[in-house]
């Protein structure tokens, strides 16, 4: 469901601005018959993403942590794999090129003023990509530490 309840205070202005797009789309439709809509993607990842560990998106930040762990291992250093957050929130991820194809579909085929969520159907706990990333970083035998006291990458 889109816009279920109030947004988190950390992005309140941005979230309410996005919600107002849906209001103006309905108003344009009622007053002028325009068929505008809004597209709501889930967590996007892909080339040219924000790979920052401090403020990047979930998967790119995780990929960066993997790279750093692999570099440490290659240099013969101890490589811990610490992930921020509890790992339990559910997320949906979509590759940027897949989202691009869906955007083209929405432009050509979607005929409604109702917002549309462009996503994959399944949700996964964010610990799932953490574990896969640790495996890719060849961190087998080294525990993935979930630092619940740190904010999770969003």
C-alpha positions as CSV (number, residue, x, y, z in Angstrom):
1,X,0.0,0.0,0.0
2,X,1.3,3.5,-0.8
3,X,1.5,6.1,1.9
4,X,0.2,4.0,4.7
5,X,0.4,6.2,7.8
6,X,2.6,9.2,8.4
7,X,6.2,9.3,7.1
8,X,9.2,8.9,9.3
9,X,10.2,12.3,10.7
10,X,13.7,12.1,9.1
11,X,12.3,12.6,5.6
12,X,9.0,14.2,6.4
13,X,9.2,17.1,4.0
14,X,10.4,15.0,1.1
15,X,7.7,12.3,1.8
16,X,4.8,14.8,2.0
17,X,6.0,16.5,-1.2
18,X,5.9,13.1,-2.9
19,X,2.4,12.5,-1.6
20,X,1.2,15.8,-2.9
21,X,2.2,14.7,-6.4
22,X,-0.6,12.1,-6.2
23,X,-3.1,14.9,-5.0
24,X,-2.2,17.1,-7.9
25,X,-2.5,14.2,-10.4
26,X,-6.0,13.6,-9.2
27,X,-6.9,17.3,-9.4
28,X,-5.6,17.6,-13.0
29,X,-7.6,14.5,-13.9
30,X,-10.8,15.9,-12.3
31,X,-10.4,19.4,-13.7
32,X,-8.8,18.7,-17.1
33,X,-9.1,15.0,-17.8
34,X,-5.3,14.6,-17.7
35,X,-3.9,11.1,-17.1
36,X,-0.9,11.8,-15.0
37,X,0.4,9.3,-12.5
38,X,3.4,8.8,-10.2
39,X,5.8,5.9,-10.3
40,X,7.1,4.7,-7.0
41,X,10.2,2.5,-7.2
42,X,11.6,0.4,-4.4
43,X,15.3,0.3,-3.4
44,X,17.2,0.8,-6.6
45,X,20.8,-0.4,-7.2
46,X,23.0,-0.3,-10.2
47,X,25.9,1.4,-12.0
48,X,26.7,4.9,-10.9
49,X,25.0,4.4,-7.5
50,X,26.0,5.9,-4.2
51,X,28.5,3.4,-2.8
52,X,29.2,5.3,0.4
53,X,29.3,3.3,3.5
54,X,28.2,6.2,5.6
55,X,25.2,7.4,3.6
56,X,24.8,5.2,0.6
57,X,22.0,2.9,-0.4
58,X,21.7,-0.6,1.1
59,X,23.2,-2.8,-1.6
60,X,25.8,-0.4,-3.0
61,X,27.1,0.3,0.6
62,X,27.2,-3.4,1.2
63,X,29.2,-3.9,-2.0
64,X,31.7,-1.3,-0.9
65,X,32.1,-3.1,2.5
66,X,32.8,-6.3,0.5
67,X,35.4,-4.6,-1.6
68,X,37.1,-3.2,1.5
69,X,37.0,-6.6,3.2
70,X,38.5,-8.3,0.1
71,X,41.3,-5.7,-0.1
72,X,42.1,-6.2,3.6
73,X,42.2,-10.0,3.1
74,X,44.4,-9.6,0.0
75,X,46.8,-7.5,2.1
76,X,46.9,-10.2,4.8
77,X,45.0,-8.2,7.3
78,X,42.1,-9.3,9.5
79,X,38.9,-8.5,7.7
80,X,35.8,-8.2,9.9
81,X,32.4,-7.8,8.3
82,X,30.2,-5.5,10.4
83,X,26.8,-4.5,9.1
84,X,24.8,-1.6,10.5
85,X,21.3,-2.4,11.8
86,X,19.6,-5.5,13.0
87,X,19.2,-7.1,9.6
88,X,15.5,-7.8,10.1
89,X,13.7,-5.1,8.1
90,X,12.1,-6.3,5.0
91,X,13.1,-4.6,1.7
92,X,12.5,-5.0,-2.0
93,X,15.4,-4.3,-4.4
94,X,15.3,-3.6,-8.1
95,X,18.2,-3.3,-10.5
96,X,18.3,0.1,-12.2
97,X,18.2,-1.2,-15.8
98,X,15.1,-3.4,-14.9
99,X,13.5,-0.3,-13.4
100,X,14.3,1.6,-16.7
101,X,12.5,-1.1,-18.7
102,X,9.5,-0.9,-16.3
103,X,9.4,2.9,-16.6
104,X,9.2,2.6,-20.4
105,X,6.3,0.1,-19.9
106,X,4.5,2.5,-17.6
107,X,4.8,5.4,-20.1
108,X,3.4,3.3,-22.9
109,X,0.9,1.0,-21.2
110,X,-0.1,2.2,-17.7
111,X,-3.4,4.0,-18.1
112,X,-4.4,5.1,-14.6
113,X,-4.0,8.1,-12.3
114,X,-3.4,5.8,-9.4
115,X,0.3,5.7,-8.4
116,X,2.1,2.5,-9.4
117,X,4.8,0.7,-7.4
118,X,7.5,-0.6,-9.6
119,X,9.2,-3.5,-7.8
120,X,9.8,-7.2,-7.6
121,X,7.1,-9.2,-5.8
122,X,9.2,-10.7,-3.0
123,X,10.5,-9.0,0.1
124,X,13.6,-10.1,1.9
125,X,15.2,-9.4,5.2
126,X,18.2,-7.2,4.6
127,X,20.3,-9.8,6.4
128,X,19.9,-12.0,3.3
129,X,22.0,-9.8,1.0
130,X,24.4,-9.2,4.0
131,X,25.1,-13.0,4.1
132,X,25.5,-13.2,0.4
133,X,27.8,-10.2,0.4
134,X,29.9,-11.8,3.1
135,X,30.1,-15.0,1.1
136,X,31.2,-13.0,-2.0
137,X,33.8,-11.2,0.1
138,X,35.1,-14.6,1.0
139,X,34.4,-14.0,4.6
140,X,33.5,-17.6,5.3
141,X,34.3,-18.5,8.8
142,X,34.2,-14.9,9.9
143,X,30.9,-14.0,11.4
144,X,28.8,-11.3,10.0
145,X,28.3,-8.9,12.9
146,X,25.0,-7.0,13.0
147,X,25.6,-3.7,14.8
148,X,22.0,-3.0,15.9
149,X,23.1,0.1,17.7
150,X,24.1,1.7,14.4
151,X,21.5,3.0,11.9
152,X,20.9,0.7,9.0
153,X,21.7,1.9,5.6
154,X,18.5,2.8,3.9
